[in-house]
Amino acid sequence: MIFTRFLFLLKRFKYLCVLNTIIYNMIKTIQHFVHQLFEHRNLIENLTKRDFSAKYVKNYFGIAWAILDPLFFILILYFVFHYRFGTIETLGVPFVTYLITGYISYNLFSNALTSVTACIKEYSFLNKKVNFDAAIIPIVKLLSEYLMHFIIIIIVMILLWIAGITPTWLWFQVLYFQFALFMFMVGCGWITSSIALFFPDIKNIIGIITRLMFFITPIFWSMESLPEEYTKILKLNPIVYIVQGYRDSFLFNKPFWNDFDYLLYFWVWTILLIVIGIVVFRKLRPHFADVI
């Protein structure tokens, strides 16, 4: 009996040691990459500005489209759905505000994922340089998408105020959810951008996945209308955490720490993606020049 108990404790100690080693290596890996990115912060800033302005440089109105494009789209959404569903409420708020806050958060995810997947090929001229750290390219593309998103956020805040939603300090909480999605997308970006060079079809697969996720993420509908067992399944999708977070910040005045279990679930997902992304990127980086 004592011997059996000793073996049990020994196995537990062994598993704890293995787990401790894994966690230590994960932390060291992330720490190393963060240090590298900090060293290249000036290059990241310059490339982000270049990438953002390059989208509009050939247009007559130039960078003004960075404001006009999201402004027109959000206004169309607002007036169409306000006219059609103006008197309908979802969870006590106008449907149009529920729709817009959900849509802009999902749209950031969808655009960012599409953008980072193709970014290594797009910046192939930099990848051929010996001392260039290609890991910063997905981050540059993400930051460029976020510049556009910040403009959209300002427009949405004004429309929410017009729609009768009273601003609170929790509106600034959306910055936390933007940061959370950014970290999640960094991991995704390192994985998909490096694989896309060797398997170009992944860009089409990503398109299918984002369209499918659009319908299983509560953007046009509310999870509260579903039975609890279905809600639990849908919340396995980490993007639901972001969509709900935007609405909790803008519409329902709920602090992000209210659902701590879901917060923890999202960050476990995020850390795993970052570690996997670092490992995959490191393994494939030496072979980029062969396929670019």
C-alpha positions as CSV (number, residue, x, y, z in Angstrom):
1,M,0.0,0.0,0.0
2,I,2.8,2.4,0.9
3,F,4.8,1.4,-2.1
4,T,1.8,2.0,-4.4
5,R,1.2,5.4,-2.8
6,F,4.9,6.2,-3.4
7,L,4.7,5.3,-7.1
8,F,1.6,7.5,-7.4
9,L,3.4,10.5,-5.9
10,L,6.5,9.8,-8.0
11,K,4.4,9.9,-11.2
12,R,2.7,13.1,-10.1
13,F,6.1,14.6,-9.4
14,K,7.3,13.5,-12.8
15,Y,4.3,15.0,-14.6
16,L,4.7,18.2,-12.7
17,C,8.4,18.4,-13.7
18,V,7.5,17.9,-17.3
19,L,4.7,20.5,-17.1
20,N,7.1,22.9,-15.5
21,T,9.7,22.4,-18.2
22,I,7.1,23.0,-20.9
23,I,5.8,26.2,-19.3
24,Y,9.4,27.4,-18.8
25,N,10.3,26.8,-22.4
26,M,7.1,28.5,-23.5
27,I,7.9,31.6,-21.4
28,K,11.5,31.7,-22.7
29,T,10.4,31.3,-26.3
30,I,7.9,34.2,-26.0
31,Q,10.4,36.3,-24.1
32,H,13.0,35.9,-26.8
33,F,10.5,36.9,-29.6
34,V,9.3,39.9,-27.6
35,H,12.9,41.1,-27.2
36,Q,13.5,40.7,-30.9
37,L,10.4,42.7,-31.8
38,F,11.3,45.4,-29.3
39,E,14.7,45.7,-31.0
40,H,12.9,46.2,-34.4
41,R,10.3,48.7,-33.1
42,N,11.4,51.5,-35.4
43,L,11.3,49.3,-38.4
44,I,7.9,48.0,-37.5
45,E,6.6,51.6,-37.1
46,N,8.0,52.7,-40.5
47,L,6.7,49.6,-42.3
48,T,3.2,50.0,-40.8
49,K,3.0,53.6,-42.0
50,R,4.1,52.5,-45.4
51,D,1.7,49.6,-45.6
52,F,-1.3,51.7,-44.5
53,S,-0.6,54.6,-46.9
54,A,0.2,52.1,-49.8
55,K,-3.5,51.0,-49.8
56,Y,-4.6,54.5,-50.9
57,V,-1.6,56.1,-52.6
58,K,-2.9,55.5,-56.2
59,N,-6.3,57.0,-55.4
60,Y,-7.3,60.5,-56.2
61,F,-8.4,61.2,-52.6
62,G,-5.4,59.4,-51.3
63,I,-5.4,58.6,-47.6
64,A,-8.7,60.3,-47.1
65,W,-10.3,57.0,-48.1
66,A,-9.1,55.6,-44.8
67,I,-11.9,57.7,-43.3
68,L,-14.4,57.7,-46.2
69,D,-14.5,54.0,-46.8
70,P,-15.4,52.8,-43.3
71,L,-17.6,55.9,-42.8
72,F,-19.8,55.1,-45.8
73,F,-20.0,51.4,-44.9
74,I,-21.0,52.0,-41.3
75,L,-23.5,54.7,-42.3
76,I,-25.1,52.3,-44.8
77,L,-25.4,49.6,-42.1
78,Y,-26.8,52.1,-39.7
79,F,-29.5,53.6,-41.9
80,V,-30.6,50.4,-43.6
81,F,-31.0,48.5,-40.3
82,H,-32.2,51.4,-38.3
83,Y,-35.0,52.0,-40.9
84,R,-35.8,48.2,-41.2
85,F,-35.4,47.2,-37.5
86,G,-35.5,50.6,-35.8
87,T,-38.1,49.6,-33.2
88,I,-36.8,46.1,-32.6
89,E,-34.6,45.5,-29.6
90,T,-32.1,42.8,-28.8
91,L,-31.3,42.2,-25.1
92,G,-32.8,45.7,-24.4
93,V,-30.8,47.7,-27.0
94,P,-31.7,48.7,-30.5
95,F,-30.9,45.9,-33.0
96,V,-28.8,48.2,-35.2
97,T,-26.4,49.0,-32.3
98,Y,-26.2,45.2,-31.5
99,L,-25.4,44.4,-35.1
100,I,-22.8,47.1,-35.7
101,T,-20.8,46.4,-32.5
102,G,-20.7,42.7,-33.3
103,Y,-19.9,43.2,-37.0
104,I,-17.0,45.6,-36.5
105,S,-15.2,43.2,-34.1
106,Y,-15.7,40.2,-36.4
107,N,-14.7,42.3,-39.4
108,L,-11.4,43.1,-37.7
109,F,-10.7,39.5,-37.2
110,S,-11.6,38.5,-40.7
111,N,-9.7,41.2,-42.4
112,A,-6.6,40.7,-40.2
113,L,-6.5,37.0,-40.8
114,T,-6.8,37.4,-44.6
115,S,-4.2,40.1,-44.6
116,V,-1.6,38.3,-42.5
117,T,-2.0,35.0,-44.4
118,A,-0.6,36.5,-47.6
119,C,1.9,39.0,-46.0
120,I,5.1,37.0,-46.4
121,K,4.7,36.7,-50.2
122,E,3.7,40.4,-50.4
123,Y,6.9,41.4,-48.7
124,S,9.1,38.9,-50.5
125,F,11.6,41.7,-51.4
126,L,12.4,42.1,-47.7
127,N,12.6,38.4,-47.0
128,K,15.5,38.1,-49.4
129,K,17.6,40.3,-47.1
130,V,19.9,38.2,-44.9
131,N,19.5,40.2,-41.7
132,F,15.8,40.9,-42.0
133,D,13.6,39.3,-39.3
134,A,10.5,38.1,-41.2
135,A,8.5,37.6,-38.0
136,I,7.7,41.3,-37.9
137,I,5.8,41.2,-41.2
138,P,2.6,39.7,-39.8
139,I,2.7,42.3,-37.0
140,V,3.1,45.1,-39.5
141,K,0.0,43.9,-41.4
142,L,-2.0,43.6,-38.1
143,L,-1.0,47.1,-37.0
144,S,-2.0,48.5,-40.5
145,E,-5.5,46.8,-40.1
146,Y,-5.8,48.3,-36.6
147,L,-5.2,51.8,-37.8
148,M,-8.2,51.5,-40.0
149,H,-10.1,49.9,-37.2
150,F,-9.5,52.8,-34.8
151,I,-11.1,55.1,-37.4
152,I,-14.1,52.8,-37.5
153,I,-14.3,52.7,-33.7
154,I,-14.6,56.5,-33.5
155,I,-17.4,56.5,-36.2
156,V,-19.2,53.8,-34.3
157,M,-18.9,55.6,-31.0
158,I,-20.6,58.7,-32.5
159,L,-23.4,56.6,-34.0
160,L,-24.0,54.8,-30.7
161,W,-24.3,58.2,-29.0
162,I,-26.8,59.3,-31.7
163,A,-28.7,56.1,-31.2
164,G,-29.2,57.0,-27.5
165,I,-26.5,54.8,-26.0
166,T,-24.9,56.8,-23.1
167,P,-21.1,56.7,-23.1
168,T,-19.5,55.3,-20.0
169,W,-15.9,54.7,-18.9
170,L,-16.3,51.0,-19.9
171,W,-16.3,52.1,-23.6
172,F,-12.5,52.4,-23.1
173,Q,-12.5,48.7,-22.1
174,V,-12.7,47.9,-25.8
175,L,-8.9,48.6,-25.9
176,Y,-8.4,45.5,-23.8
177,F,-10.4,43.4,-26.3
178,Q,-8.5,44.9,-29.2
179,F,-5.2,44.0,-27.5
180,A,-6.5,40.5,-26.8
181,L,-7.5,40.0,-30.4
182,F,-4.1,41.4,-31.6
183,M,-2.2,38.8,-29.5
184,F,-4.5,36.0,-30.8
185,M,-3.9,37.1,-34.4
186,V,-0.1,37.3,-33.9
187,G,-0.1,33.6,-33.2
188,C,-2.5,32.9,-36.1
189,G,-0.4,35.1,-38.4
190,W,2.9,33.4,-37.8
191,I,1.2,30.0,-38.5
192,T,-0.8,30.9,-41.6
193,S,1.7,33.3,-43.2
194,S,4.5,30.8,-43.1
195,I,2.4,27.8,-44.2
196,A,0.9,29.8,-47.1
197,L,4.3,30.0,-48.9
198,F,4.4,26.2,-49.2
199,F,0.7,25.6,-49.4
200,P,-1.0,28.5,-51.2
201,D,-4.4,26.9,-51.0
202,I,-4.6,27.9,-47.4
203,K,-5.6,31.4,-48.4
204,N,-8.8,29.9,-50.0
205,I,-9.4,27.7,-47.0
206,I,-9.1,30.7,-44.7
207,G,-11.7,32.5,-46.8
208,I,-14.1,29.6,-46.4
209,I,-13.4,29.4,-42.6
210,T,-14.0,33.1,-42.0
211,R,-17.3,33.0,-44.0
212,L,-18.5,29.9,-42.0
213,M,-17.5,31.5,-38.7
214,F,-19.4,34.6,-39.6
215,F,-22.7,32.6,-39.4
216,I,-21.8,30.6,-36.2
217,T,-20.7,33.8,-34.4
218,P,-23.5,35.8,-32.8
219,I,-23.4,38.9,-35.0
220,F,-26.9,39.0,-36.5
221,W,-28.4,36.9,-33.7
222,S,-28.1,36.6,-29.9
223,M,-26.7,33.5,-28.1
224,E,-29.2,34.2,-25.2
225,S,-32.0,32.9,-27.6
226,L,-30.4,29.5,-27.7
227,P,-30.6,26.6,-25.2
228,E,-27.6,26.6,-22.7
229,E,-26.1,23.4,-24.1
230,Y,-25.7,25.1,-27.6
231,T,-24.3,28.3,-26.0
232,K,-21.5,26.3,-24.4
233,I,-20.6,24.7,-27.7
234,L,-20.6,28.1,-29.5
235,K,-18.4,29.7,-26.9
236,L,-15.7,27.2,-27.8
237,N,-15.1,29.7,-30.6
238,P,-12.6,32.2,-29.1
239,I,-13.8,35.0,-31.5
240,V,-17.1,34.9,-29.6
241,Y,-15.2,36.2,-26.6
242,I,-14.1,39.3,-28.6
243,V,-17.6,39.9,-30.1
244,Q,-19.2,39.6,-26.7
245,G,-16.5,41.9,-25.2
246,Y,-17.2,44.7,-27.7
247,R,-20.9,44.5,-26.9
248,D,-20.3,44.3,-23.1
249,S,-18.1,47.4,-23.4
250,F,-20.3,49.5,-25.6
251,L,-23.9,48.3,-24.8
252,F,-24.1,46.4,-21.6
253,N,-21.6,48.0,-19.3
254,K,-20.0,44.7,-18.1
255,P,-16.4,44.7,-17.0
256,F,-14.2,42.2,-18.8
257,W,-13.4,40.3,-15.6
258,N,-17.0,39.4,-15.1
259,D,-16.7,36.1,-16.9
260,F,-13.3,35.0,-15.6
261,D,-13.5,31.4,-16.8
262,Y,-14.1,32.6,-20.4
263,L,-11.3,35.1,-20.1
264,L,-8.9,32.3,-19.0
265,Y,-10.1,30.0,-21.8
266,F,-9.4,32.7,-24.4
267,W,-5.9,33.5,-23.1
268,V,-4.9,29.8,-22.9
269,W,-5.9,29.6,-26.6
270,T,-3.9,32.7,-27.4
271,I,-0.7,31.6,-25.6
272,L,-0.9,28.2,-27.3
273,L,-1.3,29.8,-30.7
274,I,1.7,32.2,-30.1
275,V,4.0,29.3,-29.0
276,I,2.9,27.1,-31.9
277,G,3.3,30.1,-34.2
278,I,6.8,30.8,-33.0
279,V,7.8,27.1,-33.4
280,V,6.3,26.8,-36.9
281,F,7.8,30.1,-38.1
282,R,11.2,29.2,-36.8
283,K,11.1,25.8,-38.6
284,L,10.0,27.2,-41.9
285,R,11.9,30.5,-42.0
286,P,15.1,29.0,-43.4
287,H,13.2,27.7,-46.4
288,F,11.4,30.9,-47.3
289,A,14.0,31.9,-49.9
290,D,13.4,28.6,-51.7
291,V,9.8,29.3,-52.5
292,I,9.6,33.2,-52.8
